[in-house]
C-alpha cells in the first residue's frame, strides 16, 4: 500500500450540499464551525481552513475527535462565527445538527474518518479503509515494517462515498477477510498461501511473566475492524477472476463475444457459468483515477513475465479453492479480485481484503438454479441493493442523495447473511 496524503483535507458533513474544494484560504484556530446547511464541523484547537467558494470546510487530520456531546460543543463554541462566505454569521448549535454531523475528511475526492489512535499515525485513506503506521515510523509509509488497516462502515457506489454508512460493515468485512486468510493458509486442506497479516500482540516482558505482559497492538477503538499487516511492495495489478458471465463482462460479451478481450463460446446468457474461470487483470490507476482493464500481455510489460505468471496462477488457484468452499455452503462465487505484494524476501503475498462482499460477487446457488429473472438468479450478497436504489433515484450529477434507512438495513442484512453462511458464526 502506498500513501498519498494531502496536508489538509476537505470535510464533508452533508451529502446533500457539500462540494469539492478548489480554492482555500487560511484562518486562525477555532473550536466549532457550523456550515450553512446546519451540519456541524467539530474542531478542537486545530488550524482551520475554509473554501472561498463553497459551504464545506477544511480541517486538519484528527479533528472532531475530542468533542463527544452537545454540552461539550456548547462549552467550546459559545457563539463562534462561521468562517465561510457568510463570514461573521452566528449560528446556534442544536441537538439535531450535532446528530447529523457525520464528519469525514475528503482526500482527493476520497473520504476518511481519521481517528486519534494511541501509538499510530494516520497516513492514507481510501474510500472505505484507512491506513495507519506506528508513531515512530518514517514519514514515508511505504517503508513501515507494519501497518494498521482499519475498515470503516463507509459504503461507496459510482465513485462516491455515500451517507449514511452500513452499520458494522467494517467488522463484518474484517471478520470475513480473517476467516478466508485462515482458510487459504491451509485451513481448507490446500497449501499455505502467504498473506500480509502480522502479529497483533507483542510480549512486553520476558518469557514466564504473567499474562499482563502481552500487549494488544490494535487500539480498542478499532478492535474487530482492523488488521495489523506487513509492509509490502504492492503490485500495480488488480487480479480479477471471473467464473460466471455477469456485470460489465456480460455487456462486453453481448457486444463483441468477449470478456476483457478473451473470446468466449457463442450462446451464453447473463449469469451463465463459464467453461472455465478466466483471469482478467486491471491496472491499478493512481489515486483519483479509474482502474483500467488490461491484457495479460500488458501485465507482462508492467511486472515482467515471471511475476505476471505468478499473479495469474495464484489468483486462479485462490478462486478455485474459494469457489469450492462457497459451493459447499450453497453459494456461488461469481467473480472476485485480489491484490498482491512482494515481501522483503521477494515472496508474492496476498494482501488487502480477500473474498469479501466488497471485493467479490456471491450468489445463492438455489436461487441461481430456480430463479425466473436475472435479478432473482443473481441477487448478490453485497451493496447491489445500494447501487440499484441509487440508479433509480439519482442522475449521477452533484452529490448523491442520502440512503433511506430501509436500504441501509437490507444491505447490512446481506453482509451479515454472507458471513453467517460461509463461517457458520
N, C-alpha and C positions, 0 to 999 in steps of 0.2 A: 504494500500500500504506500502510496506517496502522499505527501501533504501539499496542499495548495491553499495556504492560509492567507487570508487578507488581514491587514492590521485592524481594520474596522469592518463591521458587517451590518447590513440593513436589518431592521427588525420588523417583522410582520406580525401585527396583533389582530388583524381582522381580515379574513379572506375577502370580505365584501368590498373594502375600499382602499387597502394599501396598494402600493405600486413600486416598481423597480426604481431605484435611486440612481440618478446620473450626475447630480451636482451636489457638492457637500460644502458646508461652511461650519466652522467650529465655534463652540460656546464653552462657558465655564462649567464646573461641576454642579450638578443638581441632584435632588433626591427622587422626585417623582415627576413624570411628564405624562400628560393626558392628550391623546391625539384627538382631532376634531370629530372623529366618528364615535367618540366615547370610550374607545378601548384604552386600557391603561398600560403604559410602559413604566416598568419599575426599574429604578437605577439607584444604587446606594453608593454615593461617593465615587462615581465613575465620571471620566471625561465624556461628555455627550456631544455628538454632532448631529445636525439635523439637515434635512434636504431643503434647499431653497425653492424647490419646485413641486412639493407634494405634501401629503399629510401623514407620511410614515416617518419614523425617526430612527437614527442610527445610535447604537450604544456599543461599548466595548464588550469583548467576550467576558462571560461570567456575571454580567449584570442580572438583576432581578432575582438573585439567589437569597438575599437577606431580608426580604420583605415577605412575611408569611401570612399576614392578616390585614383586614381593613383598618384595624386600630393602629397597626404599625405604619400603614400608609398615611393615615391622618396625622399621626405624630410627626412623621418625617416630612410631610409635604406642606402642611398649613395650606396656603393658597399660592402654590408655585405657578407662575405664568408659563404657558406653553411656549416652546421655542420653535415655532414653525412660521408659516407665512402669516398667521394671525398673532404675531408676536405681541405679548402683553396681555392677551386674553386670560382671564382667571377661570379655572374650571373646578367644579365640585366633584370629588371622587365619591362614588356610591358603591354599595354592595354589588349592584348589577354590573357596573363596568369592571369591577375587580374580578367578578366571576367570569367575565368574558375575556380576560386578559391572558390568553394562551400565548405568552410572549415567546418568540423564537427568533433566531438570527438568520438573516439571508446572507449567504456567502456565494457570490457569483451566481445568484439565482437558486441556490440550494438552501434548505432550512436546517438549522440545528438548534438543540436546546443545550447549551453548554452548561455544565454543572461544575461547581467548585468541589472537586474530589480530592481529599487529602492524599498527598503522595503522587498525584498525577497532574499533568498539564494537557489541556485540550490543544490539538494541533490541526484537526481536519474534520469536516462533516460532509457526508453525502446526503442524499435525500432522506434516508431512513436510519443511517448509522453514524455514530460519532467515534472519533479516534483520539485516544489519549496516550501520552508517553510518560515515563517516570519524570518527576520534577527535576531530577539531576541529569536527565538526558540532554544531549546536544540539541540545539535549536532545530537541526535538520532531522525530522522524524524518521527518515529512511535509514538512519544509522542506529536506531534504538534496537537493543537486543530483544526487548519485549515491549508489547503494547497492550492497551486495554481497548477492546472493541465493544461499544455499547449499542445495543439495538433499541431503538425508540419505538413508540407506538404510532409514529407518523405513518401516513399512507400517501402514496403518490399515484397519479394517473395522468396520462397525456402531458408529461413533463412538468406537472405542477404538484406541489405538496398541498394536501387538502386539509380542511378543518371540518370537524374535529378528527383526532386520530382514532385508531381502533383499540379499545381497552385491552390491555395485557398482550398486545401483539408482540412487543419486544420479548416478553418472557416466553410466549408460545414458540416463536421462531428460534430463539436461542436454545430452548429445550430440544426442539426437533433437530437442530443442527448438531448438538452434542450427541444425541441419540444416533444419528447417522454416522458421525465421526467414529463412534464406538463400534457400530456395525462394520464399517469399512476398515477398521483396524484389526479385523479378524473375527468380530462378533457374529458375522453371518456365515462363518466357516471358510471364507475366502482368505486370500493373502492380506497381509498388513499393508495398507496404503498410507504412506506418511502424510500427516496433516500438520497444520500450523499451531495446534494447541500447545501451550506451555503450562508449567505448574502454576496453580492458582493459590498455593500456600507455600510458605517458607518456614524453615526452622530458625528460631531466633536464639536458641541456646544449645549447648552440646547435647549429643545423644544421651538419653537416660533422664533428661529433665522432664518435668510434668507437662501435661497437655497444653498449658498456657504458653509454652514455648513455640507453638505453631501459630503463625500469623497469616490471616487471610489477606491476599493482595487485592481482591476485589472489594471495593468500598461497599458498605451496607446499602447506600443509597441506590446502587445499581445492581445489587445482587439478584441473580436469577435471569438477568437480561444482558449479561456481559461475559466475555471470554478474555482470558489472558493468552496472547498469541506471540509467536516468534516473529522477529523481523525477517522478511523475505525479499528477494529480488523479484518483484511481481512481473509477470509476463504480459505483454500488451495484447493478449488474445483472450477473448471470451469464448470458451469452448462449449458450443451448443450441440446437443444430441437430440434428434427427433426420431421417435418411434412411431408416430402417428401423423397423419396429414391434417393439419388444422392451422388456424390463425393466418399469419402472413404467408406461410407455406402453401396453404390452400389457395389463396388469392393468386400467387405466382403460378401454381400448377394449372389453374384454370386458364391462365393467360398463355403460358408457354410450355406446359407439360414438364416443368422443372421445379425444384426447390433449391434455392441458392445455387442455381446453375447445374444442379445434379438432375439428370434425366430420370424420370420415373415411368413405370408402366402406364399405359392408357387405361381409362375406365375407372379410375379411383374416385371415391366420393369423399366429401367432407367428413373427417373423423375416422377414416379407414386406417387400419394398421398397415404400415409399410412392409414390404417384403423383408427388409432388414433395417435396423436403425442406421441413420445417416448422420455424419459429422459435418456440421455447417458452422464453421468458426466466424467470429466477428472481430473486427479491430476495435480495441477499446480506445475510443476517442478522448482527447483532452477534456478537462472539466468544462462543462457548459455546452459541449457538442454532442451530437448523436453518434452512437456506435454504428459501424458500417460493416455489413456482411462482406466477407472476402472469401476467395477460393483457397483451397489447400495450398496451391502453388504460391499464392501471395503470403500465406503463413510461413512457408519455407523462406521466402525473401525476408520476412521480418525477423525470424528467430533462428534460421538455419535448418537444414534437412533433418538432423538427428533430433533436435528438440521439437520440431514440428511433428515428427512421427510419434514421439513420446506423448505429446499433448493429445493427439488424435487417439492413440491406442488406449491411453489411460482413461480418457473420457468415455470411450465406448465400453471399456471394462466396467467402470463405475456405473454407467447407465444400466448395463445388463444385470449387474448384481442388484441394483436398487429396484429395477423393474420386476425382477423375480420376487423380491421381498414384498413389494406392493401387491403383486398378483396373489400371493399367499394370504393377503388380508382383504381381498375383494376390491382392490384398487387398480387403476391403470395409471402408469407414469407415462403420459403422452410425450412430454419433452422436458428438458431441463438444461441448465447452463452451469458451468464450473469455471472457477478461476484458480490458477496455479502460480506458484513462485518457486524460486530456487533458494535452498538454504545455503549456509556457508560452505557446505561440502559439495554443493552443486547438485543436490538431490531434488528432483521435482516433487513439490509438496502441495497437497490440496489445501486451499485457503478460502477465506471469506466465509459466507454461509454456504450450506450444502443441502440440496434436495428439500428446501423449504417451500412453503406456499408462495413466497415471493420470487423464488428462482426456478420454480417448476410448475408444470401443469398436471394436476391429478384429476382423474375422473372416477366415478363409481362404476365398477365393472358390470354390475347387473343392469344399471340404467343405460350403459353404453350398448348392451345387447338388446334391450327391450324397448328403449325409448322410441317415440314416434316422430320426434323432431330433433333437429341438431341441438337445440337448446336443452332438451331433456337428456340426450345422449352424452353431451359434453359439458354438463354443469360442473364447473371446476371448484376445487377447494381453495379458493384464493380471493383476490379482490375483484373478480369479474363482475360481481354484483355492483361494486362501486363504478366500474367502467361503464356498465350498461346504464346505470342511472344518470351518470354524467352525460353520456352520449345523447340521452333523451331530454336532458334538461339544461344543456349548456352548448353554446355555439363555438366554444373554444376561443372566444375573444375576451380580453380583460381577465379578471380574476375569477376562478371557478366558484360556484355557489357553495354554501355550507351544506354538508351532507346531512340528510334527515336522520333522526335517531334510529328509525326502523332499518335503514340501510346500514348504519354502523353496527347495530346489534346482529343483523343477519350475517354480515361479513365476519364479525367476531365468532359467531357460532360455527361458521365453516372452518375457520382456522382451528378452533378447539376440536371439532369433529375429526379433522385430519390427524391431529396429534393423537387423539384417543384411539383411532382405528389403527394407526401404524404402531404405536408403542404399547397400547393396552392400558395406559395410565389414565 
